[in-house]
Amino acid sequence: MNKIIGIIITVFCLVFLNSCQKTRNVQYTSKKTIVVTSSVLGSIVKELVGDHCEVLVIIPNGLDVHEWEPSAKDIETLLKASLIVENGLGLEGGLSKTLGQARSAGVKIFTASNYIKIRKVGDGEGIPSGDPDQRPGAEDPHLWLDPLAVKEITLALATTLKGQLQIDLTVEAAALAKKLTTLNSSIREQVSSIPVENRKLVTDHESLGYFAQAFGFKLVGAIIPSLTTQAEVSASELAALKTLIVHNNVKVVFTETGTPARVAKAIASDSGVKCVEIDTHLLPQDGSYFTMMKNLSATITGSLK
């Protein structure tokens, strides 16, 4: 009798465990999927969402977000997303057609730039150019280089996730917002050590506008006088940039992914200044937006003191 009862108990336990395992599998596979266009924005989304959703980044870290185009598999991933998070303002140029297709298919899309005060190219900023991306009034897409702008995006995304995907991240959003405020204060304190007369930026393309606006720098010019790396550089524009560098007593030319290193080194050498590499689109090995911003600030500060 005891043997029969033991067998019954064993069978019951096996059935129960199998049922639990199936339940866990269903919960795992039923996770909503958030697809983010770029790695830097993806880092913030992952930190906010944690294990509540699966977060996928479409454009691989280190590749030029302005030029990258999706594969058939990438397109399928975007069209199946529970939510797409994009930067907007034309940053993801190669994805524009696919994002339009997703909108037409009814995929929910969160556009980060809709939730901040957009920086626009100002009069006398950099070198006059025929590129429409560099004309006064052009909207700057490099919004992640201002931690307080990212804070606004984080809070807005949490609201969207609660309303559209029924995921309440109020506590997580508040913690991340506080962390971003602290980052902003830390960078502000760090760059305050740079003499005011040295707070002048020359970059490979116009990527540091939000950083300059947030932390008190003057944008002198860019090797590619455009908000995108897809623009071309001309000899006349390089000559004009050299004049600006000398006239403004600029100390450094900053360069990054998307500009031929030889061009940056040549203009720096001809102008008698240093050429220093920075990362504004590339996450470091730990995949953290915070580490990227701290590294960027440290490099700029160390170069301009």
C-alpha positions as CSV (number, residue, x, y, z in Angstrom):
1,M,0.0,0.0,0.0
2,N,2.8,2.4,1.0
3,K,4.6,1.6,-2.3
4,I,1.4,2.5,-4.3
5,I,1.0,5.7,-2.4
6,G,4.7,6.5,-3.0
7,I,4.3,5.9,-6.8
8,I,1.2,8.2,-6.9
9,I,3.1,10.9,-5.0
10,T,6.1,10.6,-7.4
11,V,3.8,10.8,-10.5
12,F,2.0,13.8,-9.0
13,C,5.3,15.6,-8.3
14,L,6.5,15.0,-11.9
15,V,3.3,16.3,-13.4
16,F,3.4,19.3,-11.1
17,L,7.0,20.1,-12.0
18,N,6.4,19.7,-15.7
19,S,3.4,22.1,-15.4
20,C,5.6,24.6,-13.6
21,Q,8.2,24.3,-16.3
22,K,5.7,24.9,-19.0
23,T,4.4,28.0,-17.1
24,R,7.9,29.4,-16.9
25,N,8.5,28.8,-20.6
26,V,5.2,30.5,-21.5
27,Q,6.2,33.5,-19.3
28,Y,9.6,33.7,-20.9
29,T,8.5,33.5,-24.5
30,S,5.6,35.9,-23.9
31,K,7.9,38.7,-23.0
32,K,7.3,41.8,-25.0
33,T,10.1,42.9,-27.4
34,I,11.4,46.4,-27.6
35,V,13.6,47.1,-30.6
36,V,15.9,50.1,-30.4
37,T,17.6,51.5,-33.4
38,S,21.0,52.6,-32.0
39,S,23.3,51.1,-29.4
40,V,23.6,54.3,-27.2
41,L,19.9,54.7,-27.0
42,G,19.6,50.9,-26.5
43,S,21.9,51.1,-23.4
44,I,19.5,53.5,-21.7
45,V,16.4,51.5,-22.7
46,K,18.0,48.3,-21.3
47,E,18.9,50.0,-18.0
48,L,15.3,51.3,-17.7
49,V,13.5,48.1,-18.7
50,G,15.8,45.5,-17.1
51,D,14.2,42.0,-17.3
52,H,10.6,43.3,-17.9
53,C,11.1,43.1,-21.7
54,E,13.5,41.7,-24.2
55,V,15.5,44.6,-25.7
56,L,17.1,44.2,-29.1
57,V,19.4,46.8,-30.8
58,I,19.2,46.9,-34.6
59,I,22.3,49.0,-35.5
60,P,25.4,47.2,-34.2
61,N,27.6,49.2,-31.8
62,G,30.4,51.0,-33.6
63,L,28.8,51.2,-37.0
64,D,27.8,54.6,-38.4
65,V,24.1,55.2,-37.4
66,H,23.8,57.7,-40.3
67,E,24.6,55.2,-43.0
68,W,23.7,51.7,-41.8
69,E,20.9,49.8,-43.7
70,P,18.9,46.8,-42.4
71,S,19.0,43.2,-43.7
72,A,15.8,41.2,-44.4
73,K,16.1,39.7,-40.9
74,D,16.4,43.1,-39.3
75,I,13.3,44.3,-41.2
76,E,11.4,41.3,-39.9
77,T,12.6,42.0,-36.3
78,L,11.4,45.6,-36.5
79,L,8.0,44.6,-38.0
80,K,7.4,42.1,-35.2
81,A,8.4,44.4,-32.3
82,S,6.0,45.2,-29.5
83,L,7.6,48.7,-29.5
84,I,10.3,50.4,-31.6
85,V,12.4,53.1,-30.0
86,E,14.0,55.5,-32.5
87,N,16.0,58.6,-32.1
88,G,14.3,60.5,-35.0
89,L,15.4,63.8,-36.7
90,G,16.8,61.8,-39.6
91,L,19.6,60.2,-37.5
92,E,18.8,56.7,-38.7
93,G,18.9,57.6,-42.4
94,G,19.3,54.1,-43.7
95,L,16.3,52.9,-41.6
96,S,13.8,55.5,-42.7
97,K,12.1,53.4,-45.3
98,T,11.7,50.4,-42.9
99,L,10.5,52.6,-40.0
100,G,7.9,54.0,-42.4
101,Q,6.9,50.5,-43.3
102,A,6.6,49.6,-39.6
103,R,4.4,52.6,-39.0
104,S,2.1,51.6,-41.9
105,A,1.9,48.1,-40.4
106,G,0.7,49.6,-37.1
107,V,3.8,48.9,-35.0
108,K,4.0,51.2,-32.0
109,I,7.0,53.6,-32.3
110,F,8.5,55.8,-29.6
111,T,10.5,58.7,-31.1
112,A,12.9,60.0,-28.5
113,S,13.3,63.5,-30.1
114,N,9.6,64.2,-29.6
115,Y,10.1,64.6,-25.9
116,I,13.0,67.1,-25.6
117,K,13.7,70.7,-26.6
118,I,15.5,70.1,-30.0
119,R,18.7,72.0,-30.5
120,K,18.9,73.8,-33.9
121,V,21.9,75.0,-35.8
122,G,22.5,78.6,-34.9
123,D,23.6,81.6,-37.1
124,G,27.3,81.8,-37.5
125,E,27.8,78.3,-36.2
126,G,30.7,76.6,-38.0
127,I,31.4,77.0,-41.7
128,P,28.8,78.2,-44.2
129,S,27.9,75.2,-46.3
130,G,25.4,74.2,-49.0
131,D,24.4,71.2,-46.9
132,P,20.7,71.7,-45.7
133,D,21.7,69.8,-42.5
134,Q,24.0,72.7,-41.6
135,R,21.9,75.7,-42.4
136,P,20.6,77.8,-39.4
137,G,17.5,76.2,-38.1
138,A,18.5,72.6,-39.0
139,E,17.5,70.2,-36.2
140,D,20.3,68.4,-34.5
141,P,19.7,64.7,-33.8
142,H,22.7,64.1,-31.4
143,L,20.4,64.5,-28.4
144,W,22.0,61.7,-26.2
145,L,25.0,63.9,-25.6
146,D,23.0,65.9,-23.1
147,P,22.2,63.8,-20.0
148,L,19.3,66.0,-19.0
149,A,17.7,65.4,-22.4
150,V,18.1,61.7,-21.9
151,K,16.4,62.1,-18.5
152,E,13.4,63.6,-20.2
153,I,13.3,60.8,-22.8
154,T,13.6,58.2,-20.0
155,L,10.6,59.6,-18.1
156,A,8.6,59.8,-21.3
157,L,9.4,56.2,-22.3
158,A,8.3,54.9,-18.9
159,T,5.0,56.7,-19.4
160,T,4.7,55.2,-22.9
161,L,5.5,51.6,-21.6
162,K,2.9,51.9,-18.9
163,G,0.2,53.2,-21.3
164,Q,0.9,51.0,-24.3
165,L,2.5,47.8,-23.0
166,Q,1.0,47.9,-19.4
167,I,4.5,47.8,-17.9
168,D,4.9,50.0,-14.8
169,L,8.5,51.2,-14.5
170,T,7.8,54.3,-12.4
171,V,10.3,53.3,-9.7
172,E,13.0,52.3,-12.2
173,A,12.5,55.5,-14.2
174,A,12.9,57.7,-11.1
175,A,16.1,55.9,-10.1
176,L,17.5,56.3,-13.7
177,A,16.5,59.9,-13.8
178,K,18.4,60.6,-10.6
179,K,21.4,58.8,-12.0
180,L,21.3,61.0,-15.1
181,T,21.0,64.2,-13.0
182,T,24.1,63.1,-11.1
183,L,26.0,62.4,-14.3
184,N,25.1,65.9,-15.6
185,S,26.4,67.5,-12.4
186,S,29.6,65.4,-12.5
187,I,30.4,66.4,-16.1
188,R,29.6,70.1,-15.3
189,E,32.0,70.0,-12.4
190,Q,34.7,68.3,-14.5
191,V,34.6,70.8,-17.5
192,S,34.6,73.7,-15.1
193,S,38.3,73.1,-14.7
194,I,38.8,74.1,-18.4
195,P,39.7,77.8,-18.8
196,V,36.8,79.6,-20.5
197,E,39.1,80.7,-23.4
198,N,39.8,77.0,-24.2
199,R,36.2,75.8,-24.3
200,K,36.1,75.7,-28.1
201,L,35.2,72.6,-30.1
202,V,36.3,71.5,-33.6
203,T,35.0,68.1,-34.5
204,D,34.8,65.8,-37.5
205,H,31.1,66.5,-38.0
206,E,28.6,68.5,-36.0
207,S,28.0,65.9,-33.3
208,L,28.8,67.8,-30.1
209,G,26.1,70.5,-30.3
210,Y,24.0,69.3,-27.3
211,F,27.2,68.7,-25.3
212,A,28.4,72.2,-26.1
213,Q,25.0,73.7,-25.2
214,A,24.7,71.8,-21.9
215,F,28.2,72.4,-20.7
216,G,29.2,75.8,-22.0
217,F,31.4,75.3,-25.1
218,K,31.6,77.2,-28.3
219,L,31.2,75.3,-31.6
220,V,33.9,76.7,-33.9
221,G,33.6,74.3,-36.8
222,A,33.7,70.8,-38.2
223,I,35.8,68.9,-40.8
224,I,32.5,67.8,-42.4
225,P,30.2,70.8,-41.8
226,S,27.1,68.8,-41.5
227,L,25.0,67.0,-38.8
228,T,25.6,63.7,-40.7
229,T,28.7,61.9,-41.8
230,Q,27.1,61.2,-45.2
231,A,28.1,64.7,-46.4
232,E,31.2,65.4,-48.4
233,V,34.1,67.6,-47.4
234,S,35.6,70.1,-49.8
235,A,39.1,71.7,-50.0
236,S,37.5,75.2,-49.7
237,E,35.7,74.2,-46.5
238,L,38.9,72.7,-45.0
239,A,40.7,75.9,-45.8
240,A,37.9,77.9,-44.1
241,L,38.1,75.6,-41.1
242,K,41.9,76.1,-40.8
243,T,41.3,79.9,-40.7
244,L,38.7,79.4,-38.0
245,I,41.0,77.2,-35.9
246,V,43.8,79.8,-36.0
247,H,41.6,82.8,-35.6
248,N,39.8,81.3,-32.5
249,N,43.0,79.9,-31.0
250,V,41.6,76.4,-30.9
251,K,43.7,73.8,-29.1
252,V,42.4,70.5,-30.4
253,V,40.6,68.9,-33.4
254,F,38.4,66.1,-32.1
255,T,37.8,63.1,-34.5
256,E,35.7,60.0,-34.3
257,T,34.1,57.2,-36.3
258,G,32.9,58.3,-39.7
259,T,35.7,60.7,-40.7
260,P,38.9,59.6,-42.5
261,A,41.6,59.8,-39.9
262,R,44.1,61.2,-42.4
263,V,41.9,64.2,-43.1
264,A,41.5,65.0,-39.4
265,K,45.3,64.6,-38.8
266,A,46.1,66.8,-41.8
267,I,43.9,69.7,-40.8
268,A,45.2,69.5,-37.2
269,S,48.8,69.4,-38.4
270,D,48.3,72.3,-40.9
271,S,46.7,74.3,-38.1
272,G,49.4,73.5,-35.5
273,V,47.0,71.8,-33.0
274,K,46.5,68.3,-31.6
275,C,44.2,65.7,-33.1
276,V,42.4,63.7,-30.4
277,E,40.0,60.8,-30.9
278,I,36.6,60.7,-29.1
279,D,33.6,58.4,-29.1
280,T,30.1,60.0,-29.3
281,H,28.3,57.1,-31.0
282,L,30.3,54.1,-29.7
283,L,29.6,52.4,-26.4
284,P,32.7,51.2,-24.4
285,Q,33.2,47.5,-23.5
286,D,30.8,47.6,-20.6
287,G,28.0,48.7,-22.9
288,S,27.2,51.7,-20.6
289,Y,26.0,55.1,-21.7
290,F,27.3,56.5,-18.4
291,T,30.8,55.2,-19.0
292,M,30.7,56.6,-22.6
293,M,29.8,60.0,-21.3
294,K,32.3,60.0,-18.5
295,N,35.0,58.9,-21.0
296,L,34.0,61.7,-23.4
297,S,34.0,64.3,-20.8
298,A,37.4,63.2,-19.4
299,T,39.0,63.2,-22.9
300,I,37.7,66.6,-23.8
301,T,38.6,68.1,-20.4
302,G,42.1,66.5,-20.4
303,S,42.7,67.8,-23.9
304,L,41.6,71.4,-23.4
305,K,43.1,72.2,-20.0
